[in-house]
Amino acid sequence: MKHFPIFMALEGRRVVLSGGGDAALAKLRLLLKTEAKISVVAAEAAPEIRNWASSGKLTLIPRAMEPGDALCASLFYAANEDDAEDARVAKLAHLDGALVNVVDNLEDSQFITPAIVDRDPVTVAIGTEGAAPVLARSIKKSLEEQLSPNLGLMARVGKAFRKHVEALPFGAKRRTFWSDYYSTDIGDAEVAQTRLEDLLDTHLHAPAREGWVDLVGAGPGDPELLTLKARKALDNADVVIYDRLVAPEILELARREAVMLSAGKEGFGPSVTQDAINEMIVSHARGGAHVVRLKSGDPTVFGRLDEEIEACEAAGVAWTIVPGITSASAAVAALGQSLTKRGRNSGVRFITGHDTKGFADHDWRALAAKGEVAAIYMGKKSARFFQGRLLMHGADPATPVTVIENASRPTQRILTTRLSELEPELTNAKFDGPALVFLGLAPRAALQLADQFDQQEAAI
């Protein structure tokens, strides 16, 4: 983010614009919606600008800009539609201490003006850092169609009513009240006022809200792979209890006011105990909070979900499971493969590299059979262990093995190897992110190269 979005208070503050043509008019139509004291410096100004000056909406200085014209200005716009003149006036404004915007010149501007959806006092600003103004206008058009023309009226009436709403406890109860109010389009101020009074009475006499828990799958890391239901849960959560493997981009989607609690767990390393996590979940839910227990991937796959459900049930706390895309699905997509294939394997095993007692034991003889496919979760540190077990039980040393680190994320890396060479190659790769190991699968491109090599060998 090169431009940090803020809303600047302009009431009573000075804004200066140099220019009198079409570019100046476009900026002034926006600036006149504010309560700023606007000055326009232009030797030749469009009739519309002169009319605004005559009606007292702005001050027109009918000459070219001189030193001192931008003194005490909060903002300055260079809108002369002439590169040399814009550069000259921008330099003068810099010397006068104003923040400068040169219209249609991103590099020389200290700030930019976004596309705006105006439902005063509700304002939506859309910026693309100058990269795609047409996209910004497209988003603006979409929002204009979605947002009620009465939204500003509702916000103004609601603002005047805020003092009365303090009768409700701070937090979820007030949020629910305002959510209910803004969920219905109100035609005029009198109707809105009546609606607020009736709604407040309803909420004041409503029974205390019981807390509940959403056990949510955060997916493999790509925010675009998060389900709509998971997004909604994060948007409404009072408390988010998240695992170490949940991507930071996912956490950014949580409601800003939500309490964020880390429940990081690492195999064979420091971790929050499951009992402590259960206690966190239950205690916050008992306090009336909407708790989101956020797990990487899908909560039903190696997520110790049953233990958390049992803790909720024992405490009489309501719960819901929100499934997510498991890491194996994202990882196999990165290989251009499917988990099952006719003629190769009619089943796939999801196994874990270690459990609460250490390295996990499995049916190694069955896994060693030709054509078997397994997705091994938490397999980095146990790789040498299951490599040895599989070879000991007759697995072909040439069995393809693929390790995918940070599946679906921009930092994704793929290691393609064979069972006999898995270690030390995995250690040498120095993967430090979450990784999933596929036994019996290779990337599609690697398979095609292998097929070509086999055909050449056969021809010889």
C-alpha positions as CSV (number, residue, x, y, z in Angstrom):
1,M,0.0,0.0,0.0
2,K,1.7,3.2,-1.2
3,H,-1.2,5.5,-0.4
4,F,-2.7,5.3,3.1
5,P,-6.4,6.1,2.9
6,I,-7.6,8.7,5.4
7,F,-10.5,11.1,5.7
8,M,-9.2,14.7,6.3
9,A,-11.3,17.2,8.2
10,L,-11.7,20.2,5.9
11,E,-14.3,22.2,7.7
12,G,-13.1,25.8,7.8
13,R,-9.7,24.9,6.3
14,R,-8.2,26.4,3.2
15,V,-7.9,24.5,-0.1
16,V,-6.2,26.2,-3.1
17,L,-6.6,25.1,-6.7
18,S,-4.6,26.5,-9.7
19,G,-6.4,26.2,-13.0
20,G,-9.6,27.3,-14.7
21,G,-10.4,24.6,-17.3
22,D,-12.1,21.2,-17.4
23,A,-9.6,19.5,-15.0
24,A,-10.2,22.3,-12.4
25,L,-14.0,22.0,-12.8
26,A,-13.9,18.2,-12.2
27,K,-11.9,18.7,-8.9
28,L,-14.1,21.6,-7.8
29,R,-17.3,19.7,-8.1
30,L,-16.0,17.3,-5.5
31,L,-14.3,20.0,-3.3
32,L,-17.5,22.1,-3.2
33,K,-19.2,19.2,-1.4
34,T,-16.9,19.8,1.6
35,E,-17.0,22.7,4.1
36,A,-13.5,23.9,3.1
37,K,-12.7,27.5,2.2
38,I,-11.8,27.2,-1.5
39,S,-9.6,29.6,-3.5
40,V,-9.1,29.3,-7.2
41,V,-6.1,31.0,-8.9
42,A,-6.6,31.3,-12.6
43,A,-6.0,34.0,-15.2
44,E,-8.8,32.6,-17.3
45,A,-11.6,30.7,-15.5
46,A,-14.6,28.8,-16.9
47,P,-18.0,30.6,-16.6
48,E,-19.1,28.0,-14.0
49,I,-16.1,28.8,-11.8
50,R,-16.9,32.6,-12.1
51,N,-20.5,31.9,-11.2
52,W,-19.4,29.9,-8.1
53,A,-17.2,32.9,-7.1
54,S,-20.1,35.3,-7.6
55,S,-22.4,33.3,-5.3
56,G,-19.7,33.1,-2.6
57,K,-19.0,29.4,-2.9
58,L,-15.3,30.0,-3.5
59,T,-12.8,32.8,-3.9
60,L,-11.4,33.5,-7.4
61,I,-8.0,35.1,-7.8
62,P,-8.0,36.1,-11.5
63,R,-4.3,35.9,-12.3
64,A,-1.4,33.4,-12.6
65,M,-0.3,31.9,-9.3
66,E,2.4,33.8,-7.3
67,P,4.5,32.9,-4.2
68,G,2.4,32.9,-1.0
69,D,-0.9,32.0,-2.7
70,A,-1.0,28.6,-1.0
71,L,0.1,29.8,2.5
72,C,-2.0,28.1,5.2
73,A,-3.6,25.8,2.7
74,S,-4.2,22.2,3.8
75,L,-4.4,20.9,0.2
76,F,-3.3,22.3,-3.1
77,Y,-4.3,21.1,-6.6
78,A,-2.3,21.9,-9.7
79,A,-5.0,21.6,-12.5
80,N,-3.7,23.8,-15.3
81,E,-3.6,21.0,-17.9
82,D,-0.1,22.3,-18.8
83,D,2.9,20.3,-17.5
84,A,5.2,23.2,-17.3
85,E,2.7,25.4,-15.5
86,D,1.6,22.6,-13.2
87,A,5.3,22.0,-12.2
88,R,5.8,25.7,-11.5
89,V,2.7,26.1,-9.3
90,A,3.4,22.8,-7.5
91,K,6.9,24.1,-6.6
92,L,5.4,27.3,-5.2
93,A,2.8,25.4,-3.2
94,H,5.5,23.1,-1.8
95,L,7.4,26.2,-0.6
96,D,4.2,27.5,1.0
97,G,3.9,24.2,3.0
98,A,0.8,22.7,1.3
99,L,0.2,19.1,0.4
100,V,0.2,19.0,-3.4
101,N,-1.7,17.0,-6.0
102,V,-0.8,17.4,-9.6
103,V,-3.8,16.3,-11.6
104,D,-3.1,13.2,-13.8
105,N,0.5,13.1,-12.5
106,L,0.8,10.4,-9.9
107,E,4.6,10.6,-9.5
108,D,4.6,14.3,-8.6
109,S,1.6,14.1,-6.3
110,Q,1.8,13.8,-2.5
111,F,-1.8,12.7,-2.3
112,I,-4.5,11.4,-4.7
113,T,-8.2,11.9,-4.8
114,P,-10.1,8.6,-4.9
115,A,-13.4,7.8,-6.7
116,I,-16.2,8.7,-4.3
117,V,-19.6,7.3,-3.6
118,D,-21.4,10.1,-1.8
119,R,-24.2,9.3,0.7
120,D,-23.4,12.2,3.0
121,P,-22.4,11.6,5.8
122,V,-21.6,8.1,4.5
123,T,-18.7,8.3,2.0
124,V,-17.1,5.4,0.2
125,A,-13.6,6.1,-1.3
126,I,-12.2,3.9,-4.0
127,G,-8.5,4.1,-4.9
128,T,-6.3,2.1,-7.2
129,E,-3.1,4.2,-6.6
130,G,-3.4,5.5,-10.1
131,A,-3.0,2.0,-11.6
132,A,-6.6,1.5,-12.9
133,P,-8.9,4.5,-12.8
134,V,-11.4,2.8,-15.1
135,L,-11.6,-0.1,-12.6
136,A,-12.2,2.5,-9.8
137,R,-15.1,4.0,-11.8
138,S,-16.5,0.6,-12.4
139,I,-16.5,-0.2,-8.7
140,K,-18.1,3.2,-8.0
141,K,-20.9,2.5,-10.5
142,S,-21.6,-0.9,-8.8
143,L,-21.7,0.6,-5.3
144,E,-23.9,3.5,-6.5
145,E,-26.5,0.9,-7.7
146,Q,-26.3,-1.2,-4.4
147,L,-26.4,1.6,-1.8
148,S,-29.8,3.1,-1.0
149,P,-30.2,6.8,-1.8
150,N,-31.7,7.1,1.8
151,L,-28.5,5.8,3.4
152,G,-27.2,9.3,4.2
153,L,-30.5,10.2,5.8
154,M,-30.5,7.1,7.9
155,A,-27.0,7.8,9.1
156,R,-27.8,11.4,10.1
157,V,-30.9,10.4,12.0
158,G,-28.9,7.5,13.6
159,K,-26.1,9.8,14.6
160,A,-28.6,12.1,16.5
161,F,-30.0,9.0,18.3
162,R,-26.6,7.6,19.4
163,K,-26.9,9.0,22.9
164,H,-30.1,7.1,23.5
165,V,-28.5,3.8,22.4
166,E,-26.0,4.1,25.3
167,A,-28.7,2.5,27.4
168,L,-27.6,-0.8,25.7
169,P,-24.4,-2.4,26.9
170,F,-21.3,-1.6,24.8
171,G,-20.3,-4.3,22.3
172,A,-22.4,-6.9,20.7
173,K,-25.8,-5.7,21.9
174,R,-25.2,-2.2,20.4
175,R,-23.8,-3.7,17.2
176,T,-26.9,-5.9,16.8
177,F,-29.1,-2.9,17.3
178,W,-27.5,-0.8,14.6
179,S,-27.3,-3.8,12.3
180,D,-31.1,-4.2,12.6
181,Y,-31.7,-0.5,12.0
182,Y,-29.6,-0.3,8.9
183,S,-31.0,-3.5,7.4
184,T,-34.3,-1.8,6.5
185,D,-34.5,1.1,4.0
186,I,-36.3,4.1,5.7
187,G,-38.2,6.6,3.5
188,D,-38.0,9.8,5.6
189,A,-36.6,11.2,8.8
190,E,-39.9,10.9,10.8
191,V,-40.2,7.2,9.9
192,A,-36.5,6.6,10.7
193,Q,-36.9,8.3,14.2
194,T,-40.0,6.1,15.0
195,R,-38.2,3.0,13.8
196,L,-35.2,3.8,16.1
197,E,-37.4,4.3,19.2
198,D,-39.4,1.1,18.6
199,L,-36.2,-0.9,17.9
200,L,-34.4,0.4,21.0
201,D,-37.4,-0.6,23.2
202,T,-37.3,-4.1,21.6
203,H,-33.6,-4.5,22.3
204,L,-33.7,-3.1,25.8
205,H,-36.3,-5.8,26.8
206,A,-34.7,-8.6,24.8
207,P,-33.3,-11.5,26.8
208,A,-29.5,-11.7,27.2
209,R,-27.9,-13.1,24.1
210,E,-26.3,-16.5,24.5
211,G,-22.8,-17.0,23.1
212,W,-22.0,-19.5,20.4
213,V,-19.0,-20.9,18.6
214,D,-18.3,-21.2,14.9
215,L,-15.6,-23.8,14.2
216,V,-14.3,-22.4,10.9
217,G,-12.0,-23.7,8.2
218,A,-9.6,-20.9,7.0
219,G,-8.6,-22.9,3.9
220,P,-5.0,-23.3,2.8
221,G,-4.0,-19.6,2.9
222,D,-5.3,-17.9,-0.2
223,P,-8.0,-15.5,0.9
224,E,-9.9,-16.1,-2.3
225,L,-10.3,-19.8,-1.3
226,L,-12.1,-18.8,1.9
227,T,-15.8,-19.7,1.8
228,L,-18.5,-17.1,1.9
229,K,-19.8,-18.6,5.1
230,A,-16.4,-18.3,6.7
231,R,-16.1,-14.6,5.6
232,K,-19.5,-13.9,7.2
233,A,-18.4,-15.6,10.5
234,L,-15.2,-13.5,10.6
235,D,-17.1,-10.3,9.8
236,N,-19.5,-10.9,12.8
237,A,-17.1,-12.4,15.3
238,D,-16.5,-10.9,18.8
239,V,-13.6,-13.2,19.5
240,V,-11.3,-15.0,17.0
241,I,-9.1,-17.8,18.3
242,Y,-6.7,-18.8,15.5
243,D,-4.0,-21.3,14.8
244,R,-0.4,-20.6,13.9
245,L,-0.9,-21.8,10.3
246,V,-3.7,-19.4,9.5
247,A,-2.4,-16.9,6.9
248,P,-2.1,-13.2,8.0
249,E,-4.2,-12.2,5.0
250,I,-7.1,-14.3,6.4
251,L,-6.8,-12.7,9.8
252,E,-7.1,-9.2,8.2
253,L,-10.6,-10.1,7.2
254,A,-11.8,-10.3,10.8
255,R,-13.9,-7.5,12.2
256,R,-11.5,-4.7,13.4
257,E,-13.1,-4.7,16.9
258,A,-12.8,-8.4,17.4
259,V,-10.5,-9.8,20.1
260,M,-7.8,-11.8,18.3
261,L,-6.3,-14.6,20.4
262,S,-3.5,-16.9,19.1
263,A,-3.8,-20.6,19.9
264,G,-0.6,-21.5,18.1
265,K,0.5,-25.1,18.1
266,E,3.6,-26.5,16.6
267,G,4.6,-30.1,16.3
268,F,7.4,-31.0,18.8
269,G,7.6,-27.3,19.7
270,P,6.0,-24.7,22.0
271,S,2.3,-24.8,21.9
272,V,-0.9,-23.8,23.7
273,T,-2.4,-27.0,25.2
274,Q,-5.7,-28.3,23.9
275,D,-7.2,-27.9,27.3
276,A,-6.3,-24.2,27.4
277,I,-7.8,-23.7,23.9
278,N,-11.0,-25.4,25.0
279,E,-11.1,-23.1,28.0
280,M,-10.7,-20.0,25.9
281,I,-13.5,-21.1,23.5
282,V,-15.9,-21.9,26.3
283,S,-15.2,-19.0,28.6
284,H,-15.7,-16.4,25.9
285,A,-18.9,-18.1,24.6
286,R,-20.3,-18.3,28.1
287,G,-19.8,-14.5,28.3
288,G,-22.2,-14.1,25.4
289,A,-19.6,-13.7,22.7
290,H,-19.7,-15.0,19.1
291,V,-16.5,-17.0,19.0
292,V,-14.8,-18.0,15.8
293,R,-12.4,-20.9,16.3
294,L,-10.3,-20.5,13.1
295,K,-8.3,-23.4,11.8
296,S,-6.1,-23.7,8.8
297,G,-7.5,-25.9,6.0
298,D,-10.7,-27.8,7.0
299,P,-11.5,-28.2,10.7
300,T,-12.6,-31.8,10.2
301,V,-9.2,-32.9,9.0
302,F,-6.6,-33.4,11.7
303,G,-7.9,-30.3,13.6
304,R,-8.8,-32.0,16.9
305,L,-12.3,-30.8,16.2
306,D,-14.1,-33.4,18.3
307,E,-12.3,-32.4,21.5
308,E,-13.5,-28.8,21.0
309,I,-17.1,-29.9,20.2
310,E,-17.1,-32.0,23.3
311,A,-15.9,-29.1,25.4
312,C,-18.7,-26.9,24.0
313,E,-21.3,-29.5,24.6
314,A,-20.2,-30.1,28.2
315,A,-20.5,-26.4,28.8
316,G,-23.9,-26.1,27.1
317,V,-22.5,-23.8,24.4
318,A,-24.0,-23.9,20.9
319,W,-21.6,-24.6,18.0
320,T,-21.5,-24.8,14.2
321,I,-19.0,-26.3,11.8
322,V,-18.0,-24.1,8.8
323,P,-16.0,-26.4,6.4
324,G,-13.0,-25.1,4.6
325,I,-10.8,-26.3,1.7
326,T,-8.3,-28.7,3.0
327,S,-4.6,-28.3,2.2
328,A,-4.5,-31.5,0.1
329,S,-7.1,-30.1,-2.3
330,A,-5.1,-26.9,-2.8
331,A,-1.8,-28.7,-3.0
332,V,-2.9,-31.3,-5.6
333,A,-4.4,-28.4,-7.7
334,A,-0.9,-26.9,-7.7
335,L,0.4,-30.1,-9.3
336,G,-2.2,-30.1,-12.0
337,Q,-3.3,-33.5,-10.8
338,S,-6.3,-35.1,-9.2
339,L,-6.3,-37.1,-6.0
340,T,-7.8,-40.2,-7.7
341,K,-7.5,-41.5,-11.2
342,R,-9.0,-44.4,-13.0
343,G,-6.4,-47.1,-13.6
344,R,-4.0,-45.6,-11.0
345,N,-5.8,-45.4,-7.6
346,S,-9.5,-45.7,-6.6
347,G,-8.8,-44.3,-3.2
348,V,-6.6,-41.8,-1.4
349,R,-5.4,-41.7,2.2
350,F,-5.2,-38.6,4.4
351,I,-2.7,-39.4,7.1
352,T,-0.7,-37.4,9.7
353,G,3.1,-37.5,10.1
354,H,2.8,-37.3,13.9
355,D,0.2,-37.5,16.6
356,T,0.1,-36.7,20.3
357,K,2.6,-39.5,21.1
358,G,5.2,-38.7,18.4
359,F,5.6,-40.1,14.9
360,A,2.4,-41.7,13.8
361,D,2.2,-45.4,12.8
362,H,0.1,-46.5,9.9
363,D,-0.5,-49.6,7.7
364,W,2.8,-49.3,6.0
365,R,2.4,-52.5,4.0
366,A,-0.8,-51.2,2.4
367,L,0.8,-47.7,1.8
368,A,3.8,-49.3,0.1
369,A,1.7,-51.0,-2.5
370,K,2.1,-49.9,-6.1
371,G,-0.3,-47.1,-7.2
372,E,-1.2,-46.0,-3.6
373,V,-1.7,-42.3,-3.1
374,A,-1.4,-40.6,0.3
375,A,-1.6,-37.0,1.4
376,I,0.7,-36.7,4.5
377,Y,-0.1,-33.8,6.7
378,M,2.5,-32.5,9.2
379,G,5.0,-34.6,7.4
380,K,8.2,-32.5,7.3
381,K,9.7,-33.5,10.6
382,S,8.6,-37.1,10.2
383,A,9.8,-37.5,6.6
384,R,12.8,-39.7,7.4
385,F,10.6,-41.9,9.7
386,F,7.9,-42.7,7.1
387,Q,10.5,-42.9,4.3
388,G,12.2,-45.7,6.2
389,R,9.0,-47.5,7.1
390,L,7.7,-47.5,3.5
391,L,11.0,-48.8,2.1
392,M,11.2,-51.4,4.8
393,H,7.7,-52.7,3.8
394,G,8.6,-53.0,0.1
395,A,7.7,-49.7,-1.4
396,D,9.4,-49.0,-4.8
397,P,12.3,-46.6,-4.2
398,A,11.4,-44.8,-7.4
399,T,7.8,-44.0,-6.1
400,P,7.2,-40.3,-6.8
401,V,7.0,-38.0,-3.8
402,T,6.1,-34.3,-4.0
403,V,6.3,-31.8,-1.1
404,I,4.3,-28.5,-1.4
405,E,5.1,-25.7,1.0
406,N,2.6,-22.9,1.5
407,A,0.1,-24.4,-0.9
408,S,-2.1,-21.7,-2.7
409,R,0.0,-18.8,-1.3
410,P,2.3,-16.5,-3.2
411,T,5.2,-18.1,-1.4
412,Q,4.3,-21.6,-2.6
413,R,7.2,-23.9,-3.4
414,I,7.2,-27.4,-4.8
415,L,9.9,-30.2,-4.3
416,T,9.7,-33.1,-6.7
417,T,11.6,-36.2,-5.7
418,R,11.5,-40.0,-5.3
419,L,10.9,-41.9,-2.1
420,S,14.5,-43.1,-1.9
421,E,15.7,-39.5,-2.1
422,L,13.1,-37.7,0.0
423,E,15.6,-37.3,2.7
424,P,18.0,-35.6,2.6
425,E,16.4,-33.5,-0.3
426,L,13.6,-32.2,2.0
427,T,16.0,-31.1,4.7
428,N,18.2,-29.5,2.0
429,A,15.2,-27.6,0.6
430,K,15.0,-25.7,4.0
431,F,11.2,-25.4,3.9
432,D,10.1,-23.3,6.9
433,G,6.3,-23.0,6.1
434,P,3.5,-25.5,6.4
435,A,4.1,-28.3,4.0
436,L,2.1,-31.3,2.7
437,V,3.7,-34.4,1.3
438,F,2.1,-36.4,-1.5
439,L,3.2,-40.1,-1.8
440,G,2.6,-41.4,-5.3
441,L,2.0,-38.1,-7.0
442,A,4.2,-35.9,-9.1
443,P,3.4,-32.6,-10.9
444,R,1.8,-33.1,-14.3
445,A,4.8,-31.5,-16.1
446,A,7.2,-33.9,-14.4
447,L,5.1,-36.9,-15.4
448,Q,5.1,-35.8,-19.0
449,L,8.9,-35.5,-19.0
450,A,9.1,-38.9,-17.5
451,D,6.8,-40.4,-20.1
452,Q,8.9,-38.9,-22.9
453,F,12.1,-40.3,-21.3
454,D,10.5,-43.8,-21.1
455,Q,9.5,-43.7,-24.7
456,Q,13.0,-42.7,-25.8
457,E,14.5,-45.5,-23.7
458,A,12.1,-48.0,-25.3
459,A,13.0,-46.8,-28.8
460,I,16.7,-47.4,-28.0
